[in-house]
Amino acid sequence: MLLWSAVLLCSVLGLVNVAYVIKSSQSSEAHPEPSTDDAAACSLQDPAACKTLFRSPAASLIAGIPNSWLGGALYLATGGTAFVALFTGALLPALWLQFLLLACVAAMVMSLWLAYSLIFIRKTVCVPCFCGHALNLLLLILVAFVNL
């Protein structure tokens, strides 16, 4: 029960983070083209500047789907599963739990690439991005323990 509660909490925090990223990337102002100055794209001093990074090509790595939407799908799947496990007491199919584990592994691989890209290629800090990467790592660990 404790593991599923932690999965649910991480999923809710992930959805809040995704909502922030989507809101930041789709401001009501005109959408200028992303800056080529990646080092200044997103910093701790100006979190609002992250919207330039959220509109860059790296923000949609798989088939043009925004990374935040993929994260949202993961958080909905893990949170929904945790909700069902916690509040219905239903036994979850092993195949579904293995699918969730595979999804968490894929998310973590993508998070590692994106974190590497932010740190070593773009040389910038993106607080919401790193929050998402940390949540993906926590979910991977928790879902791996659920699968034991």
HUNORVEN-V929657 format. One record per residue. N is the residue number from 0. OMEGA is omega as a letter, one per 40 degrees, with the letter a starting at -180 (* if undefined). Layout:
BEGIN
n=N omega=OMEGA
n=N omega=OMEGA
END
This chain:
BEGIN
n=0 omega=a
n=1 omega=i
n=2 omega=a
n=3 omega=i
n=4 omega=i
n=5 omega=i
n=6 omega=i
n=7 omega=i
n=8 omega=i
n=9 omega=a
n=10 omega=i
n=11 omega=i
n=12 omega=i
n=13 omega=i
n=14 omega=i
n=15 omega=i
n=16 omega=i
n=17 omega=i
n=18 omega=i
n=19 omega=a
n=20 omega=i
n=21 omega=i
n=22 omega=i
n=23 omega=a
n=24 omega=a
n=25 omega=i
n=26 omega=a
n=27 omega=i
n=28 omega=i
n=29 omega=a
n=30 omega=i
n=31 omega=i
n=32 omega=i
n=33 omega=i
n=34 omega=i
n=35 omega=i
n=36 omega=a
n=37 omega=a
n=38 omega=a
n=39 omega=a
n=40 omega=a
n=41 omega=a
n=42 omega=i
n=43 omega=a
n=44 omega=a
n=45 omega=a
n=46 omega=i
n=47 omega=i
n=48 omega=i
n=49 omega=a
n=50 omega=i
n=51 omega=i
n=52 omega=a
n=53 omega=i
n=54 omega=a
n=55 omega=i
n=56 omega=i
n=57 omega=a
n=58 omega=i
n=59 omega=a
n=60 omega=a
n=61 omega=i
n=62 omega=i
n=63 omega=i
n=64 omega=i
n=65 omega=i
n=66 omega=a
n=67 omega=i
n=68 omega=i
n=69 omega=i
n=70 omega=i
n=71 omega=i
n=72 omega=i
n=73 omega=a
n=74 omega=i
n=75 omega=a
n=76 omega=a
n=77 omega=i
n=78 omega=i
n=79 omega=i
n=80 omega=i
n=81 omega=i
n=82 omega=i
n=83 omega=a
n=84 omega=a
n=85 omega=a
n=86 omega=i
n=87 omega=a
n=88 omega=a
n=89 omega=i
n=90 omega=a
n=91 omega=i
n=92 omega=a
n=93 omega=a
n=94 omega=i
n=95 omega=i
n=96 omega=i
n=97 omega=i
n=98 omega=i
n=99 omega=i
n=100 omega=i
n=101 omega=i
n=102 omega=i
n=103 omega=i
n=104 omega=i
n=105 omega=i
n=106 omega=a
n=107 omega=i
n=108 omega=i
n=109 omega=i
n=110 omega=i
n=111 omega=i
n=112 omega=a
n=113 omega=i
n=114 omega=i
n=115 omega=a
n=116 omega=i
n=117 omega=a
n=118 omega=a
n=119 omega=a
n=120 omega=a
n=121 omega=a
n=122 omega=a
n=123 omega=i
n=124 omega=i
n=125 omega=a
n=126 omega=i
n=127 omega=i
n=128 omega=a
n=129 omega=i
n=130 omega=i
n=131 omega=i
n=132 omega=i
n=133 omega=i
n=134 omega=i
n=135 omega=i
n=136 omega=i
n=137 omega=i
n=138 omega=i
n=139 omega=a
n=140 omega=a
n=141 omega=a
n=142 omega=i
n=143 omega=i
n=144 omega=i
n=145 omega=a
n=146 omega=a
n=147 omega=*
END
